[in-house]
Amino acid sequence: MDNRLRELRTAKGWSQGDLADALGVSRQSINALETGKFDPSLPLAFRIARLFSKRIEDIFDDGLGAMKRAAE
Amino acid sequence: MPKVTFREANRRYRRGLIPAVVLYAIAAFAGSFWIKTFETPPLWVSSLVAVVSVAPVGIVFWLMWRLMRETDEYARLQQAMAMAAGGLITAFVSMAWGFLELYDVVPDMWTFLTGTIFFLSYGLIHRFVMKGPCEPGFGNG
């Protein structure tokens, strides 16, 4: 699943370690999320969204949102 | 149980692992030396040495289980996959050796070596397979 995590993190000037500490996860988890190796669970996705004050779908894109917009 | 952070979970794991490994080494060596002092070791001595030697291994398995419960979701996925693969490899190697033993192709293997096979395969997979590049979306069904 594509996501804007790296973009949002670097906009705040945070390292992967900083973001990991803020979310209570490992730096490896953040790296895996940013590189698309791993998709977060729902609770983690909510924590990420709240941290950046955005909606989950504004951060993560499963590809169906673009299809829906194209259909509209 | 209060939720622990990823870092604290790792600290708890290391704090238990190091003493367990030291205890295992002491028990295994000291126990074998003690048994050799007997011409024919009594059953209770042999049993005691065996149980004391394997007890730290049980502790390590419990520590691994607790770490899986306490760590973060990505590390838990990696651990679970590595443990599953290690278990499957151990089962296969043990069964293969068993069949070879059955037909006298190879000598009898000590059963406790299955533990060695598991730790070796789990460790190699965790280090070289799970840490390496994965396909996008790995582990998400």
Backbone of each chain as ProteinMPNN parsed JSONL, in Angstrom:
{"seq_chain_A": "MDNRLRELRTAKGWSQGDLADALGVSRQSINALETGKFDPSLPLAFRIARLFSKRIEDIFDDGLGAMKRAAE", "coords_chain_A": {"N_chain_A": [[0.843, -1.179, 0.0], [0.581, 2.146, -0.933], [1.963, 5.062, 0.649], [2.178, 8.224, 2.406], [4.014, 8.577, 4.344], [6.794, 8.99, 4.638], [7.069, 11.458, 3.434], [5.475, 13.092, 5.081], [6.798, 12.784, 7.487], [9.398, 13.819, 7.02], [8.711, 16.411, 6.45], [8.189, 17.404, 8.921], [10.655, 17.38, 9.952], [11.579, 15.155, 11.241], [13.431, 12.238, 12.252], [13.528, 8.727, 11.319], [13.747, 7.345, 13.677], [12.792, 9.235, 15.514], [10.095, 9.375, 14.782], [9.403, 6.742, 15.271], [9.702, 6.587, 18.045], [7.722, 8.382, 18.794], [5.466, 6.994, 18.06], [5.714, 4.694, 19.467], [6.843, 2.391, 18.425], [9.219, 0.235, 16.699], [12.204, 1.418, 15.007], [12.675, -0.056, 12.77], [10.121, -0.826, 12.07], [9.021, 1.584, 11.16], [10.657, 2.071, 8.947], [9.954, -0.159, 7.414], [7.268, 0.42, 6.949], [7.441, 2.805, 5.461], [8.776, 1.973, 3.183], [6.989, 0.332, 2.075], [7.007, -2.316, 2.724], [5.449, -3.322, 4.64], [2.203, -3.152, 5.991], [0.335, -1.109, 8.221], [-1.398, -2.097, 11.263], [-4.849, -1.517, 12.141], [-5.156, -0.027, 14.619], [-2.563, 1.121, 14.76], [-2.5, 2.573, 12.399], [-4.459, 4.483, 12.97], [-3.173, 5.822, 15.084], [-1.005, 6.906, 13.731], [-2.335, 8.601, 11.965], [-3.552, 10.396, 13.762], [-1.298, 11.518, 14.885], [-0.233, 13.023, 12.815], [-2.322, 14.637, 12.361], [-4.205, 14.043, 10.35], [-6.469, 12.37, 8.07], [-6.794, 8.796, 7.848], [-7.011, 7.875, 5.238], [-5.84, 9.926, 3.896], [-3.238, 9.549, 4.239], [-2.57, 6.887, 3.691], [-2.854, 4.885, 0.795], [-4.77, 2.677, -0.882], [-5.041, 2.333, -3.494], [-7.572, 2.083, -4.503], [-8.902, 4.399, -4.042], [-8.05, 6.228, -5.976], [-9.066, 5.019, -8.238], [-11.775, 5.258, -7.766], [-12.095, 8.007, -7.803], [-11.409, 8.506, -10.441], [-13.495, 7.216, -11.753], [-15.613, 8.806, -11.018]], "CA_chain_A": [[0.0, 0.0, 0.0], [1.355, 3.388, -0.964], [1.677, 5.98, 1.746], [2.91, 9.493, 2.414], [4.629, 8.652, 5.659], [8.13, 9.614, 4.569], [6.875, 12.882, 3.108], [4.962, 13.784, 6.27], [7.842, 12.753, 8.531], [10.486, 14.757, 6.691], [8.17, 17.78, 6.534], [8.303, 17.825, 10.323], [12.069, 17.341, 10.348], [11.801, 14.008, 12.122], [14.095, 11.041, 11.743], [12.69, 7.527, 11.498], [13.783, 7.058, 15.105], [11.879, 10.17, 16.195], [8.725, 8.937, 14.507], [9.213, 5.467, 15.965], [9.502, 6.888, 19.47], [6.423, 9.037, 18.955], [4.404, 5.999, 17.882], [5.938, 3.549, 20.348], [7.225, 1.206, 17.657], [10.652, 0.188, 16.383], [12.601, 2.144, 13.805], [12.51, -1.0, 11.659], [8.716, -0.77, 11.653], [8.83, 2.806, 10.37], [11.314, 1.832, 7.669], [9.138, -1.115, 6.664], [6.065, 1.128, 6.509], [7.774, 3.791, 4.431], [9.198, 1.295, 1.949], [5.895, -0.494, 1.581], [7.208, -3.742, 3.042], [4.547, -3.705, 5.718], [1.073, -2.248, 6.185], [0.061, -1.062, 9.658], [-2.697, -2.52, 11.763], [-5.786, -0.385, 12.248], [-4.781, 0.875, 15.714], [-1.357, 1.879, 14.419], [-2.889, 3.538, 11.367], [-5.138, 5.588, 13.668], [-2.169, 6.601, 15.829], [-0.252, 7.68, 12.741], [-3.203, 9.671, 11.462], [-3.719, 11.412, 14.818], [-0.011, 12.194, 15.079], [-0.065, 14.003, 11.743], [-3.596, 15.381, 12.249], [-4.784, 13.792, 9.032], [-7.271, 11.154, 7.992], [-6.014, 7.635, 7.423], [-6.968, 7.778, 3.768], [-4.973, 10.98, 3.356], [-1.854, 9.1, 4.422], [-2.42, 5.59, 3.048], [-3.64, 4.772, -0.439], [-4.816, 1.288, -1.335], [-5.199, 2.299, -4.942], [-8.979, 2.106, -4.896], [-9.364, 5.786, -3.989], [-7.783, 6.842, -7.278], [-9.992, 4.423, -9.191], [-13.1, 5.826, -7.507], [-12.085, 9.385, -8.281], [-11.39, 8.453, -11.908], [-14.84, 6.822, -12.176], [-16.492, 9.957, -10.81]], "C_chain_A": [[0.892, 1.247, 0.0], [1.016, 4.256, 0.238], [2.577, 7.202, 1.664], [3.705, 9.656, 3.7], [5.984, 9.361, 5.621], [8.003, 11.112, 4.329], [6.422, 13.659, 4.352], [6.024, 13.851, 7.357], [8.918, 13.788, 8.254], [10.001, 16.199, 6.724], [8.261, 18.312, 7.963], [9.744, 17.816, 10.806], [12.383, 16.199, 11.292], [12.611, 12.938, 11.436], [13.133, 9.865, 11.9], [12.632, 7.149, 12.982], [12.836, 7.948, 15.89], [10.437, 9.719, 16.012], [8.423, 7.629, 15.24], [8.942, 5.696, 17.444], [8.127, 7.508, 19.708], [5.277, 8.039, 18.876], [4.556, 4.786, 18.788], [6.239, 2.265, 19.604], [8.713, 1.27, 17.365], [10.947, 1.013, 15.134], [12.447, 1.249, 12.579], [11.07, -1.006, 11.148], [8.468, 0.442, 10.764], [9.451, 2.631, 8.985], [10.487, 0.889, 6.796], [7.857, -0.468, 6.146], [6.378, 2.042, 5.336], [8.155, 3.13, 3.115], [8.13, 0.353, 1.414], [6.048, -1.968, 1.864], [6.122, -4.248, 3.977], [3.421, -2.687, 5.787], [0.68, -2.257, 7.658], [-1.28, -1.687, 9.992], [-3.586, -1.288, 11.9], [-5.444, 0.535, 13.422], [-3.551, 1.718, 15.402], [-1.667, 2.921, 13.355], [-3.603, 4.733, 11.995], [-4.141, 6.45, 14.432], [-1.365, 7.475, 14.894], [-1.087, 8.865, 12.268], [-3.356, 10.781, 12.505], [-2.441, 12.205, 15.021], [0.178, 13.3, 14.059], [-1.315, 14.846, 11.518], [-4.188, 15.255, 10.847], [-5.68, 12.563, 9.127], [-6.385, 10.011, 7.492], [-5.893, 7.596, 5.905], [-6.179, 8.902, 3.123], [-3.503, 10.598, 3.466], [-1.611, 7.802, 3.646], [-3.355, 5.494, 1.85], [-3.606, 3.318, -0.905], [-5.053, 1.17, -2.83], [-6.636, 2.402, -5.392], [-9.524, 3.524, -4.883], [-9.188, 6.467, -5.334], [-8.754, 6.313, -8.316], [-11.369, 5.046, -9.028], [-13.171, 7.242, -8.053], [-12.128, 9.425, -9.799], [-12.779, 8.107, -12.442], [-15.815, 7.981, -12.043], [-16.185, 11.045, -11.845]], "O_chain_A": [[1.812, 1.383, 0.806], [-0.089, 4.186, 0.775], [3.586, 7.216, 0.959], [4.029, 10.778, 4.091], [6.279, 10.215, 6.457], [8.716, 11.922, 4.922], [6.926, 14.746, 4.633], [6.138, 14.853, 8.064], [9.306, 14.544, 9.144], [10.782, 17.112, 6.993], [8.393, 19.516, 8.182], [10.023, 18.2, 11.942], [13.345, 16.266, 12.058], [12.516, 12.736, 10.225], [12.077, 9.981, 12.522], [11.601, 6.693, 13.478], [12.16, 7.492, 16.812], [9.657, 9.686, 16.964], [7.324, 7.438, 15.761], [8.054, 5.071, 18.024], [7.456, 7.201, 20.693], [4.248, 8.205, 19.532], [3.656, 3.951, 18.877], [5.931, 1.174, 20.085], [9.388, 2.232, 17.731], [10.063, 1.271, 14.316], [12.13, 1.723, 11.489], [10.825, -1.168, 9.953], [7.79, 0.343, 9.742], [8.85, 2.996, 7.975], [10.338, 1.109, 5.594], [7.409, -0.767, 5.039], [5.66, 2.049, 4.336], [7.883, 3.675, 2.045], [8.342, -0.34, 0.419], [5.311, -2.789, 1.317], [5.9, -5.454, 4.092], [3.66, -1.486, 5.655], [0.691, -3.316, 8.286], [-2.17, -1.798, 9.149], [-3.116, -0.156, 11.786], [-5.438, 1.755, 13.257], [-3.505, 2.899, 15.743], [-1.147, 4.036, 13.409], [-3.374, 5.873, 11.591], [-4.25, 7.676, 14.427], [-1.071, 8.63, 15.201], [-0.596, 9.991, 12.183], [-3.297, 11.964, 12.171], [-2.477, 13.405, 15.294], [0.68, 14.377, 14.379], [-1.364, 15.667, 10.601], [-4.613, 16.241, 10.244], [-5.659, 11.825, 10.112], [-5.379, 10.224, 6.817], [-4.826, 7.322, 5.357], [-5.878, 8.842, 1.93], [-2.636, 11.235, 2.868], [-0.566, 7.64, 3.016], [-4.494, 5.96, 1.89], [-2.554, 2.796, -1.274], [-5.239, 0.078, -3.366], [-6.904, 2.767, -6.537], [-10.474, 3.84, -5.6], [-10.07, 7.199, -5.785], [-9.217, 7.061, -9.177], [-12.053, 5.33, -10.011], [-14.156, 7.638, -8.677], [-12.802, 10.274, -10.383], [-13.198, 8.641, -13.469], [-16.732, 8.127, -12.851], [-16.82, 12.1, -11.839]]}, "seq_chain_B": "MPKVTFREANRRYRRGLIPAVVLYAIAAFAGSFWIKTFETPPLWVSSLVAVVSVAPVGIVFWLMWRLMRETDEYARLQQAMAMAAGGLITAFVSMAWGFLELYDVVPDMWTFLTGTIFFLSYGLIHRFVMKGPCEPGFGNG", "coords_chain_B": {"N_chain_B": [[-1.926, -6.848, 32.259], [0.469, -4.261, 32.172], [1.064, -2.271, 29.239], [4.105, -2.603, 27.523], [6.83, -0.773, 26.118], [8.406, -1.027, 22.879], [11.186, -0.878, 23.145], [11.517, -1.466, 25.877], [10.512, -4.04, 25.942], [12.458, -5.407, 24.486], [14.61, -4.981, 26.195], [13.77, -6.382, 28.478], [13.776, -8.922, 27.431], [16.518, -9.355, 26.851], [17.55, -9.121, 29.406], [16.676, -11.427, 30.608], [17.617, -13.399, 28.889], [20.458, -13.49, 28.862], [21.311, -14.348, 31.53], [20.03, -16.868, 31.424], [21.356, -18.228, 29.372], [23.934, -18.31, 30.426], [23.441, -19.844, 32.679], [22.69, -22.222, 31.439], [25.104, -22.983, 30.191], [26.757, -23.374, 32.417], [25.353, -25.386, 33.784], [25.348, -27.449, 31.888], [28.108, -28.02, 31.491], [29.145, -28.327, 34.143], [27.436, -30.259, 35.065], [28.055, -32.459, 33.414], [30.692, -32.932, 34.153], [30.296, -33.621, 36.816], [28.808, -35.973, 36.605], [30.687, -37.648, 35.501], [32.268, -38.244, 37.649], [31.204, -40.392, 38.898], [31.258, -43.918, 38.819], [29.146, -45.497, 38.054], [26.617, -43.549, 37.515], [24.03, -42.642, 39.794], [20.475, -42.914, 39.232], [19.025, -40.668, 40.052], [20.927, -38.662, 40.027], [21.657, -38.48, 37.314], [19.179, -37.77, 36.271], [18.736, -35.34, 37.559], [20.828, -33.751, 36.548], [20.128, -33.735, 33.842], [17.618, -32.43, 33.888], [18.252, -29.938, 35.051], [19.952, -28.992, 33.112], [18.312, -28.641, 30.879], [16.367, -26.917, 31.719], [17.046, -24.06, 31.51], [16.715, -23.779, 28.754], [14.007, -24.043, 28.399], [13.292, -21.716, 29.717], [14.334, -19.821, 27.932], [12.694, -20.268, 25.7], [10.264, -19.413, 26.754], [10.892, -16.715, 27.175], [11.197, -15.887, 24.522], [8.586, -16.225, 23.636], [7.263, -14.359, 25.279], [8.468, -12.017, 24.397], [7.498, -11.889, 21.807], [4.837, -11.325, 22.337], [5.002, -8.832, 23.509], [6.392, -7.088, 21.881], [6.588, -4.775, 19.035], [4.238, -4.633, 16.232], [5.383, -5.184, 13.723], [7.907, -6.323, 14.289], [6.922, -8.506, 15.656], [5.662, -9.908, 13.623], [7.872, -10.585, 12.031], [9.283, -12.211, 13.831], [7.412, -14.253, 14.288], [7.149, -15.38, 11.744], [9.768, -16.255, 11.302], [10.032, -18.084, 13.388], [8.069, -19.923, 12.699], [9.05, -20.863, 10.25], [11.481, -21.902, 11.155], [10.515, -23.926, 12.824], [9.234, -25.567, 10.945], [11.387, -26.357, 9.341], [12.894, -27.713, 11.241], [11.153, -29.824, 11.883], [11.059, -31.118, 9.415], [13.773, -31.848, 8.935], [14.217, -33.487, 11.149], [12.372, -35.539, 10.689], [13.326, -36.494, 8.255], [15.862, -37.399, 9.003], [15.04, -39.343, 10.753], [13.808, -41.247, 9.073], [16.045, -42.01, 7.617], [17.538, -43.09, 9.663], [15.918, -45.251, 10.262], [16.312, -46.965, 8.136], [18.882, -47.588, 8.519], [20.792, -45.909, 7.372], [22.009, -43.731, 8.43], [23.633, -42.89, 11.601], [22.071, -43.156, 14.911], [20.42, -40.224, 16.086], [20.843, -37.864, 18.664], [18.017, -36.85, 20.451], [17.779, -34.288, 21.529], [19.076, -32.667, 19.801], [17.273, -31.616, 18.065], [16.475, -29.241, 19.155], [18.737, -27.682, 18.761], [18.792, -27.628, 15.965], [16.441, -26.182, 15.518], [16.993, -23.622, 16.748], [19.174, -22.832, 15.21], [18.139, -22.756, 12.557], [15.987, -20.956, 12.906], [17.43, -18.671, 13.727], [19.078, -18.131, 11.474], [17.175, -17.689, 9.466], [15.766, -15.528, 10.563], [17.779, -13.63, 10.553], [18.827, -13.468, 7.901], [16.781, -13.811, 6.043], [14.304, -12.652, 6.908], [15.149, -10.107, 7.516], [15.955, -9.135, 5.18], [15.249, -7.706, 1.895], [11.803, -7.541, 1.225], [8.868, -8.551, -0.509], [6.63, -5.975, -1.488], [4.045, -5.335, 0.818], [4.335, -7.673, 2.196], [3.36, -10.223, 4.352], [0.833, -9.373, 4.723], [-1.254, -10.865, 3.873]], "CA_chain_B": [[-0.498, -6.525, 32.266], [0.634, -2.945, 31.531], [1.716, -2.352, 27.946], [5.491, -2.171, 27.546], [7.28, -0.246, 24.837], [9.253, -1.91, 22.099], [12.525, -0.892, 23.747], [11.465, -2.153, 27.165], [10.321, -5.46, 25.642], [13.773, -5.937, 24.126], [15.449, -4.971, 27.406], [13.306, -7.486, 29.314], [14.222, -10.155, 26.782], [17.969, -9.505, 27.043], [17.823, -9.298, 30.841], [16.412, -12.833, 30.931], [18.346, -14.308, 27.996], [21.868, -13.647, 29.239], [21.437, -15.294, 32.647], [19.598, -18.216, 31.037], [22.427, -18.836, 28.581], [25.032, -18.579, 31.366], [23.001, -20.977, 33.503], [22.745, -23.411, 30.593], [26.501, -23.367, 30.003], [27.259, -23.891, 33.696], [24.678, -26.655, 34.08], [25.775, -28.491, 30.945], [29.5, -28.421, 31.756], [29.296, -28.806, 35.523], [26.698, -31.519, 35.177], [28.78, -33.57, 32.764], [31.843, -33.233, 34.999], [29.831, -34.294, 38.027], [28.414, -37.339, 36.254], [31.9, -38.442, 35.237], [32.904, -38.653, 38.922], [30.592, -41.655, 39.291], [31.502, -45.03, 37.906], [27.789, -45.697, 37.534], [25.848, -42.485, 38.178], [22.67, -43.004, 40.205], [19.438, -42.375, 38.359], [18.601, -39.324, 40.48], [21.971, -37.726, 39.601], [21.505, -38.294, 35.861], [17.927, -37.045, 36.041], [18.912, -33.963, 38.018], [21.681, -33.046, 35.582], [19.349, -33.542, 32.606], [16.57, -31.415, 34.097], [18.882, -28.631, 35.273], [20.54, -28.548, 31.84], [17.293, -28.252, 29.905], [15.498, -25.862, 32.267], [17.28, -22.751, 30.88], [16.187, -23.769, 27.385], [12.592, -23.719, 28.585], [13.216, -20.292, 30.051], [14.565, -19.058, 26.692], [11.466, -20.37, 24.884], [9.27, -18.536, 27.373], [11.305, -15.341, 26.891], [10.879, -15.619, 23.11], [7.132, -16.096, 23.58], [6.885, -13.092, 25.896], [8.917, -10.934, 23.516], [6.549, -11.818, 20.698], [3.604, -10.698, 22.821], [5.219, -7.452, 23.974], [7.077, -6.234, 20.913], [5.655, -4.109, 18.123], [3.594, -5.57, 15.31], [6.272, -5.598, 12.631], [8.869, -7.255, 14.873], [6.184, -9.721, 15.981], [5.472, -10.624, 12.357], [9.157, -11.173, 11.657], [9.582, -13.31, 14.761], [6.47, -15.346, 14.077], [7.483, -16.041, 10.478], [11.041, -16.955, 11.479], [9.78, -19.246, 14.255], [7.309, -20.912, 11.932], [9.973, -21.476, 9.296], [12.408, -22.72, 11.941], [9.793, -25.125, 13.249], [9.007, -26.438, 9.784], [12.68, -26.934, 8.956], [13.247, -28.685, 12.288], [10.313, -31.001, 11.714], [11.454, -31.84, 8.203], [15.095, -32.462, 9.121], [14.066, -34.579, 12.121], [11.691, -36.666, 10.029], [14.23, -37.043, 7.239], [16.877, -38.177, 9.708], [14.37, -40.509, 11.304], [13.677, -42.256, 8.023], [17.383, -42.506, 7.306], [17.9, -43.969, 10.789], [15.083, -46.455, 10.152], [16.899, -47.867, 7.149], [20.304, -47.741, 8.872], [21.663, -45.126, 6.489], [22.764, -42.824, 9.314], [23.554, -43.328, 13.003], [21.02, -42.529, 15.713], [20.672, -38.826, 16.468], [20.301, -37.451, 19.958], [16.772, -36.099, 20.248], [17.87, -32.879, 21.911], [19.631, -31.881, 18.693], [16.188, -30.888, 17.388], [16.526, -27.873, 19.661], [19.85, -27.013, 18.058], [18.35, -27.391, 14.585], [15.469, -25.092, 15.54], [17.624, -22.333, 17.013], [20.033, -22.505, 14.073], [17.328, -22.364, 11.401], [15.285, -19.722, 13.288], [18.373, -17.563, 13.723], [19.511, -17.828, 10.105], [16.05, -17.115, 8.736], [15.486, -14.206, 11.131], [18.858, -12.707, 10.208], [19.111, -13.303, 6.484], [15.593, -13.819, 5.198], [13.303, -11.699, 7.376], [15.698, -8.75, 7.547], [16.264, -8.732, 3.827], [14.147, -7.096, 1.152], [10.608, -8.354, 1.095], [7.945, -8.011, -1.501], [5.706, -5.021, -0.867], [2.847, -5.94, 1.365], [4.653, -8.971, 2.785], [2.76, -10.478, 5.653], [-0.488, -8.771, 4.839], [-2.257, -11.772, 3.334]], "C_chain_B": [[-0.284, -5.179, 31.562], [1.407, -3.111, 30.224], [3.145, -1.86, 28.095], [5.848, -1.655, 26.165], [8.15, -1.287, 24.151], [10.632, -2.027, 22.743], [12.53, -1.682, 25.067], [11.287, -3.652, 26.95], [11.669, -6.11, 25.284], [14.688, -6.002, 25.325], [15.079, -6.146, 28.308], [13.795, -8.819, 28.741], [15.718, -10.399, 27.038], [18.295, -9.779, 28.514], [17.593, -10.742, 31.261], [17.302, -13.778, 30.139], [19.771, -14.559, 28.485], [22.034, -14.563, 30.451], [21.041, -16.717, 32.284], [20.699, -18.937, 30.265], [23.605, -19.205, 29.483], [24.682, -19.806, 32.214], [23.075, -22.273, 32.718], [24.182, -23.906, 30.453], [27.06, -23.998, 31.285], [26.665, -25.27, 33.974], [25.193, -27.768, 33.178], [27.198, -28.969, 31.26], [29.658, -29.016, 33.143], [28.605, -30.155, 35.696], [27.461, -32.683, 34.567], [30.03, -33.939, 33.568], [31.419, -34.038, 36.224], [29.476, -35.748, 37.719], [29.643, -38.217, 36.044], [32.614, -38.875, 36.52], [32.336, -39.972, 39.42], [30.972, -42.738, 38.288], [30.176, -45.397, 37.218], [26.906, -44.657, 38.211], [24.46, -42.971, 38.565], [21.644, -42.31, 39.306], [19.073, -40.952, 38.744], [19.632, -38.282, 40.054], [21.817, -37.428, 38.112], [20.261, -37.465, 35.562], [18.089, -35.58, 36.412], [19.741, -33.162, 37.017], [20.904, -32.76, 34.297], [18.335, -32.409, 32.774], [17.182, -30.025, 34.274], [19.491, -28.098, 33.967], [19.477, -28.031, 30.885], [16.405, -27.117, 30.412], [15.777, -24.484, 31.661], [16.748, -22.671, 29.448], [14.685, -23.454, 27.432], [12.392, -22.25, 28.916], [13.387, -19.444, 28.785], [13.314, -19.108, 25.791], [10.382, -19.455, 25.45], [9.602, -17.068, 27.114], [10.976, -14.957, 25.451], [9.378, -15.404, 22.959], [6.685, -14.754, 24.147], [7.295, -11.917, 25.009], [7.949, -10.77, 22.344], [5.266, -11.118, 21.115], [3.802, -9.217, 23.098], [5.774, -6.53, 22.897], [6.08, -5.592, 19.954], [5.238, -5.055, 16.995], [4.501, -6.035, 14.184], [7.3, -6.608, 13.142], [8.188, -8.583, 15.217], [5.974, -10.559, 14.724], [6.762, -11.313, 11.934], [9.482, -12.379, 12.524], [8.695, -14.515, 14.484], [6.814, -16.112, 12.802], [8.775, -16.837, 10.616], [10.857, -18.199, 12.346], [9.042, -20.333, 13.502], [8.23, -21.642, 10.95], [10.968, -22.378, 10.018], [11.764, -24.01, 12.402], [9.58, -26.1, 12.112], [10.303, -27.124, 9.344], [13.088, -28.006, 9.958], [12.447, -29.968, 12.115], [10.762, -31.821, 10.509], [12.795, -32.558, 8.394], [15.001, -33.655, 10.078], [13.414, -35.793, 11.475], [12.602, -37.318, 8.995], [15.29, -37.919, 7.905], [16.274, -39.449, 10.281], [14.204, -41.619, 10.283], [15.021, -42.859, 7.658], [17.891, -43.424, 8.412], [17.183, -45.314, 10.647], [15.709, -47.477, 9.206], [18.412, -47.969, 7.301], [21.244, -47.021, 7.922], [22.576, -44.232, 7.325], [22.694, -43.35, 10.736], [22.409, -42.626, 13.725], [21.418, -41.117, 16.104], [20.098, -38.579, 17.858], [19.093, -36.545, 19.74], [16.94, -34.615, 20.543], [18.488, -32.028, 20.804], [18.527, -31.19, 17.882], [16.14, -29.449, 17.878], [17.604, -27.065, 18.949], [19.438, -26.671, 16.623], [17.367, -26.225, 14.556], [16.145, -23.741, 15.731], [18.486, -21.886, 15.832], [19.178, -22.01, 12.893], [16.548, -21.087, 11.697], [16.202, -18.521, 13.192], [18.789, -17.161, 12.312], [18.379, -17.177, 9.315], [15.757, -15.714, 9.238], [16.524, -13.202, 10.654], [18.945, -12.43, 8.719], [17.867, -13.248, 5.604], [14.628, -12.718, 5.622], [13.831, -10.275, 7.361], [15.955, -8.228, 6.144], [15.076, -8.087, 3.148], [12.993, -8.062, 1.038], [9.773, -7.768, -0.022], [7.053, -7.005, -0.791], [4.469, -5.724, -0.356], [3.086, -7.302, 1.973], [3.997, -9.103, 4.142], [1.376, -9.917, 5.803], [-1.549, -9.596, 4.145], [-2.544, -11.626, 1.87]], "O_chain_B": [[-0.803, -4.976, 30.464], [2.282, -3.969, 30.108], [3.386, -0.825, 28.716], [5.246, -2.049, 25.166], [8.568, -2.278, 24.749], [11.179, -3.122, 22.873], [13.442, -2.466, 25.327], [11.85, -4.453, 27.696], [11.972, -7.218, 25.726], [15.457, -6.951, 25.476], [15.956, -6.826, 28.841], [14.177, -9.724, 29.483], [16.126, -11.505, 27.393], [19.193, -10.56, 28.83], [18.252, -11.23, 32.18], [17.701, -14.829, 30.639], [20.233, -15.699, 28.518], [22.844, -15.488, 30.393], [21.642, -17.673, 32.775], [20.942, -20.124, 30.486], [24.201, -20.271, 29.333], [25.515, -20.685, 32.434], [23.474, -23.306, 33.254], [24.448, -25.101, 30.579], [27.745, -25.02, 31.241], [27.378, -26.201, 34.351], [25.444, -28.885, 33.632], [27.462, -30.171, 31.292], [30.24, -30.089, 33.3], [29.107, -31.057, 36.367], [27.508, -33.77, 35.143], [30.389, -35.113, 33.658], [32.08, -34.998, 36.618], [29.81, -36.648, 38.49], [29.628, -39.401, 36.379], [33.464, -39.765, 36.489], [32.936, -40.609, 40.286], [31.004, -42.508, 37.079], [30.099, -45.576, 36.003], [26.488, -44.85, 39.353], [23.785, -43.63, 37.774], [21.915, -41.269, 38.708], [18.836, -40.114, 37.874], [19.271, -37.145, 39.752], [21.843, -36.27, 37.697], [20.282, -36.574, 34.713], [17.644, -34.691, 35.687], [19.395, -32.03, 36.68], [21.009, -31.671, 33.732], [18.211, -31.54, 31.91], [16.686, -29.05, 33.711], [19.535, -26.886, 33.751], [19.722, -27.073, 30.152], [15.762, -26.431, 29.618], [14.825, -23.783, 31.32], [16.371, -21.592, 28.989], [14.169, -22.698, 26.608], [11.441, -21.621, 28.452], [12.668, -18.464, 28.591], [12.933, -18.1, 25.196], [9.666, -18.798, 24.695], [8.705, -16.265, 26.862], [10.532, -13.84, 25.186], [8.946, -14.505, 22.238], [5.829, -14.087, 23.567], [6.558, -10.939, 24.885], [7.625, -9.652, 21.943], [4.672, -10.39, 20.319], [2.871, -8.427, 22.94], [5.636, -5.311, 22.998], [4.876, -5.833, 20.045], [5.81, -6.132, 16.827], [4.391, -7.176, 13.737], [7.537, -7.632, 12.501], [8.789, -9.649, 15.089], [6.096, -11.783, 14.763], [6.753, -12.475, 11.53], [9.898, -13.426, 12.03], [9.165, -15.652, 14.449], [6.777, -17.342, 12.78], [8.877, -17.956, 10.114], [11.451, -19.242, 12.077], [9.345, -21.518, 13.645], [8.194, -22.867, 10.835], [11.266, -23.48, 9.558], [12.392, -25.068, 12.376], [9.724, -27.31, 12.283], [10.313, -28.311, 9.019], [13.568, -29.074, 9.577], [12.997, -31.067, 12.193], [10.837, -33.048, 10.567], [12.93, -33.733, 8.054], [15.621, -34.695, 9.854], [13.843, -36.928, 11.683], [12.644, -38.542, 8.875], [15.581, -39.024, 7.447], [16.913, -40.501, 10.293], [14.431, -42.79, 10.585], [15.132, -44.061, 7.42], [18.584, -44.406, 8.148], [17.767, -46.372, 10.881], [15.646, -48.684, 9.439], [19.128, -48.367, 6.383], [22.366, -47.472, 7.691], [23.738, -44.004, 6.988], [21.821, -44.154, 11.063], [21.85, -41.646, 13.234], [22.577, -40.839, 16.41], [19.0, -39.034, 18.179], [19.139, -35.601, 18.952], [16.321, -33.776, 19.889], [18.429, -30.8, 20.863], [18.81, -30.282, 17.101], [15.805, -28.54, 17.117], [17.395, -25.907, 18.586], [19.7, -25.573, 16.133], [17.444, -25.372, 13.671], [15.9, -22.812, 14.961], [18.521, -20.703, 15.497], [19.468, -20.967, 12.306], [16.451, -20.217, 10.832], [15.825, -17.48, 12.653], [18.845, -15.973, 11.997], [18.607, -16.218, 8.577], [15.525, -14.805, 8.441], [16.191, -12.049, 10.379], [19.118, -11.282, 8.312], [17.915, -12.681, 4.512], [14.18, -11.934, 4.786], [13.057, -9.33, 7.211], [16.148, -7.029, 5.942], [14.015, -7.937, 3.754], [13.182, -9.252, 0.786], [9.963, -6.619, -0.423], [6.752, -7.173, 0.391], [3.916, -6.602, -1.019], [2.129, -8.027, 2.244], [4.073, -8.199, 4.975], [0.795, -9.971, 6.887], [-2.633, -9.09, 3.854], [-3.379, -12.352, 1.329]]}, "name": "protein", "num_of_chains": 2, "seq": "MDNRLRELRTAKGWSQGDLADALGVSRQSINALETGKFDPSLPLAFRIARLFSKRIEDIFDDGLGAMKRAAEMPKVTFREANRRYRRGLIPAVVLYAIAAFAGSFWIKTFETPPLWVSSLVAVVSVAPVGIVFWLMWRLMRETDEYARLQQAMAMAAGGLITAFVSMAWGFLELYDVVPDMWTFLTGTIFFLSYGLIHRFVMKGPCEPGFGNG"}
